[in-house]
Amino acid sequence: MAHAGRGLLLADLRQRIERIEGGARRRGSTLPFGVRAIDRRLPAGGLALGCLHEFAGASAAFEHAAAPISFTAGLLARLKGPVLWCVKRRDLFAPGLTAAGLKPERVIYAETFRDADVLPLMEEGLRSPGLAGVVAEASQMSFDASRRLQLAAEASGVTAFVVRRWKAASDAALARPTAAVTRWRIASLPSTELTAPGIGRARWSVELLRCRGAEPSAWIMEACDETGRLAVPADLADRPLQTPQRRAGAG
């Protein structure tokens, strides 16, 4: 019995070490977008893992945040492991996550009744190294709160994604200080035109508003496909760079 007890203890210890090492491997790692126009603008050639990232919609879309949520789901789709998604309201469209490559069986939902409880719940979730990432939908995030989340992500190696959902907001809100490594604004654009009647692939305006070690940039992209990947629209990829919008899409 003593040998069996020691065996169980050693097995548990090995699992803990593997979880810790998994977090250490993620810290300092990156997730490339696979789009040269974006990756070459980011300091390490992709989205830094094991830290905090912030996403928002544009103007009237701030509260509903469909585009930034799909953008976040696409990123998580290409990471391994379960995802903790912290929400206050029950309006998350699960088929939309699936369309961006994030399978429903990977998502653990944590619901609170107050907006003020969402970020503390996220901070608690970031202490679990076995997660691929933790998402929080929050209307408010102070600099101190973002700093705590950044430190928690650094400690565990789990990547934190905050999707901002304001009832009323202005662009000035996105200029406030944050400890997030990157801050993005994702807005919907008219979909790709088809040669026959129908709905083409959705397009987004992808803006990198803040990034440590990089300048702000903007692109026009086709939305995440079923594998979570963005793409440069075909009608923008090979054309001369004549307008700011085309520079954004093809640069």
Phi and psi in degrees as a GROMACS rama.xvg file:
@    title "Ramachandran Plot"
@    xaxis  label "Phi"
@    yaxis  label "Psi"
@TYPE xy
-63.8893  -40.0513  ALA-2
-64.7392  -40.0302  HIS-3
-63.873  -40.1643  ALA-4
-63.9112  -42.2928  GLY-5
-64.9587  -37.7566  ARG-6
-62.5126  -43.5551  GLY-7
-64.5613  -39.7547  LEU-8
-63.6973  -43.2199  LEU-9
-66.3877  -39.0628  LEU-10
-62.6448  -42.8852  ALA-11
-64.4002  -39.7218  ASP-12
-64.3776  -41.7161  LEU-13
-61.1683  -42.0259  ARG-14
-62.4254  -41.2567  GLN-15
-64.5623  -41.588  ARG-16
-64.464  -41.2086  ILE-17
-61.7016  -40.334  GLU-18
-65.2489  -41.7733  ARG-19
-65.1686  -43.4042  ILE-20
-66.4077  -33.625  GLU-21
-62.0673  -41.717  GLY-22
-64.684  -39.6903  GLY-23
-65.2894  -35.5487  ALA-24
-66.946  -35.6833  ARG-25
-71.0847  -35.8683  ARG-26
-62.1771  128.785  ARG-27
86.2382  -5.44796  GLY-28
-88.8976  167.026  SER-29
-133.849  157.92  THR-30
-115.609  101.501  LEU-31
-64.9278  144.483  PRO-32
-73.7627  -22.7674  PHE-33
79.3008  11.4353  GLY-34
-120.324  113.651  VAL-35
-56.7061  -37.6551  ARG-36
-58.6493  -35.0602  ALA-37
-87.9933  -50.1099  ILE-38
-58.766  -35.9334  ASP-39
-71.7705  -15.4919  ARG-40
-86.5614  -18.8312  ARG-41
-92.1293  141.458  LEU-42
-54.286  -39.9477  PRO-43
-106.732  16.2769  ALA-44
77.6438  21.9441  GLY-45
171.627  -175.424  GLY-46
-78.1734  124.628  LEU-47
-66.9608  134.505  ALA-48
-97.1922  162.784  LEU-49
70.7252  33.2598  GLY-50
-154.683  -175.2  CYS-51
-100.855  135.08  LEU-52
-128.138  146.357  HIS-53
-123.624  136.853  GLU-54
-130.829  146.201  PHE-55
-146.853  161.466  ALA-56
-88.8428  -159.616  GLY-57
-125.521  133.812  ALA-58
43.3082  -115.169  SER-59
-65.51  -16.2282  ALA-60
-87.4641  3.70283  ALA-61
-53.5391  -48.5288  PHE-62
-71.8846  -39.5333  GLU-63
-81.9569  -35.5302  HIS-64
55.7851  33.0234  ALA-65
-63.0839  -45.5219  ALA-66
-65.0677  -49.2836  ALA-67
-64.0286  -30.5923  PRO-68
-67.5715  -43.9003  ILE-69
-65.285  -37.2858  SER-70
-60.9047  -45.717  PHE-71
-63.5092  -43.2934  THR-72
-61.056  -39.0063  ALA-73
-62.4571  -39.0954  GLY-74
-64.6038  -45.8772  LEU-75
-68.1116  -26.8671  LEU-76
-60.7908  -26.7038  ALA-77
-99.1345  10.4401  ARG-78
-108.409  152.55  LEU-79
-95.3353  141.659  LYS-80
112.977  170.862  GLY-81
-72.5977  157.621  PRO-82
-121.337  131.5  VAL-83
-97.1031  123.229  LEU-84
-117.561  112.607  TRP-85
-97.984  124.239  CYS-86
-136.624  160.847  VAL-87
-107.65  -28.5613  LYS-88
-118.999  153.156  ARG-89
-97.4623  58.1563  ARG-90
-121.755  14.8342  ASP-91
-72.5172  126.054  LEU-92
-90.9711  97.4007  PHE-93
-58.8925  -40.6146  ALA-94
-59.8175  -28.7205  PRO-95
-66.1453  -37.8388  GLY-96
-64.4099  -41.4216  LEU-97
-62.4277  -40.0069  THR-98
-62.9479  -26.971  ALA-99
-91.023  7.04431  ALA-100
99.3693  -5.6641  GLY-101
-92.0998  106.67  LEU-102
-71.3569  142.139  LYS-103
-61.3005  -31.6396  PRO-104
-68.8546  -12.333  GLU-105
-89.4035  -12.6167  ARG-106
-100.966  128.25  VAL-107
-107.579  121.69  ILE-108
-96.417  134.043  TYR-109
-123.624  114.076  ALA-110
-106.341  135.518  GLU-111
-116.053  171.703  THR-112
-105.509  -9.25702  PHE-113
-131.043  139.548  ARG-114
-59.0998  -33.8769  ASP-115
-66.9774  -16.9587  ALA-116
-90.941  -10.36  ASP-117
-67.1836  -48.2987  VAL-118
-68.4918  -40.1311  LEU-119
-60.1575  -36.1215  PRO-120
-64.4621  -40.7006  LEU-121
-62.4336  -43.8291  MET-122
-59.6919  -39.2297  GLU-123
-65.7012  -41.9662  GLU-124
-64.2873  -31.4523  GLY-125
-67.9197  -9.54802  LEU-126
-83.8743  1.5076  ARG-127
-103.608  98.3914  SER-128
-62.0305  -17.4713  PRO-129
-76.6584  -7.51412  GLY-130
-82.2185  147.181  LEU-131
-74.4665  -32.7416  ALA-132
-176.301  164.315  GLY-133
-126.971  130.159  VAL-134
-112.667  139.738  VAL-135
-130.861  132.035  ALA-136
-98.2422  112.106  GLU-137
-137.784  143.915  ALA-138
-86.0215  -33.1648  SER-139
-123.985  143.704  GLN-140
-152.043  107.733  MET-141
-73.3436  166.122  SER-142
-62.6269  -40.5154  PHE-143
-61.6135  -41.0731  ASP-144
-64.8154  -42.5183  ALA-145
-64.5378  -34.7365  SER-146
-65.4794  -41.5049  ARG-147
-63.8506  -41.0435  ARG-148
-66.5249  -39.6796  LEU-149
-62.8489  -43.1468  GLN-150
-65.9158  -39.193  LEU-151
-65.6967  -40.3446  ALA-152
-66.0212  -41.1375  ALA-153
-62.7462  -38.6316  GLU-154
-68.4826  -39.0359  ALA-155
-96.8852  -21.9534  SER-156
84.0335  4.52894  GLY-157
-88.361  134.154  VAL-158
-82.7645  136.4  THR-159
-107.909  133.034  ALA-160
-125.695  114.145  PHE-161
-104.234  121.507  VAL-162
-101.407  115.715  VAL-163
-79.7154  129.88  ARG-164
-131.181  89.1488  ARG-165
-90.4978  148.105  TRP-166
-77.5462  -35.9681  LYS-167
-143.705  128.043  ALA-168
-153.836  163.957  ALA-169
-131.406  171.586  SER-170
-62.0571  -22.5834  ASP-171
-62.6172  -29.2952  ALA-172
-63.6668  -31.4572  ALA-173
-82.3086  -1.87251  LEU-174
-97.5623  -4.53135  ALA-175
-71.2058  152.847  ARG-176
-60.0346  146.259  PRO-177
-149.086  151.08  THR-178
-89.8596  -1.24881  ALA-179
-61.1841  142.246  ALA-180
-68.7628  -36.849  VAL-181
-134.799  153.878  THR-182
-133.326  128.722  ARG-183
-124.999  152.49  TRP-184
-126.007  124.216  ARG-185
-119.626  122.663  ILE-186
-128.751  146.484  ALA-187
-76.3786  143.995  SER-188
-126.16  166.413  LEU-189
-55.0686  141.049  PRO-190
-69.6445  166.658  SER-191
-60.4623  133.429  THR-192
-72.8652  142.983  GLU-193
-110.427  156.628  LEU-194
-77.4969  -19.1185  THR-195
-121.807  160.426  ALA-196
-57.0319  139.871  PRO-197
149.822  -179.492  GLY-198
-104.409  122.452  ILE-199
-83.9282  179.15  GLY-200
-64.5792  135.418  ARG-201
-61.7849  151.085  ALA-202
-119.581  149.791  ARG-203
-127.184  149.793  TRP-204
-91.8102  116.345  SER-205
-108.935  113.946  VAL-206
-116.435  124.735  GLU-207
-91.4859  102.859  LEU-208
-83.3004  -32.0339  LEU-209
-151.285  136.521  ARG-210
-156.081  129.176  CYS-211
-63.3725  123.326  ARG-212
82.1979  12.7106  GLY-213
-146.737  157.831  ALA-214
-87.7477  151.782  GLU-215
-58.0664  145.84  PRO-216
-147.208  165.743  SER-217
-145.478  147.183  ALA-218
-142.784  156.415  TRP-219
-104.259  123.716  ILE-220
-131.894  152.455  MET-221
-77.664  139.518  GLU-222
-62.056  165.511  ALA-223
-56.4327  136.813  CYS-224
-89.3789  -167.774  ASP-225
-69.5813  -7.00905  GLU-226
-103.68  1.64066  THR-227
85.9997  13.0643  GLY-228
-104.568  140.553  ARG-229
-82.9123  168.636  LEU-230
-150.868  150.294  ALA-231
-77.9794  128.335  VAL-232
-55.0927  136.178  PRO-233
-60.844  -33.3445  ALA-234
-78.9877  -5.80671  ASP-235
-109.035  -22.2769  LEU-236
-64.349  -38.2563  ALA-237
-113.193  10.038  ASP-238
-89.5138  156.417  ARG-239
-60.001  148.66  PRO-240
-81.8704  86.8899  LEU-241
-102.638  -25.3762  GLN-242
-130.342  160.397  THR-243
-56.0216  -39.3475  PRO-244
-65.4468  -40.0922  GLN-245
-69.5385  -34.6561  ARG-246
-61.6136  -39.0761  ARG-247
-64.911  -39.6537  ALA-248
-75.6737  -35.2715  GLY-249
-105.442  -10.6854  ALA-250
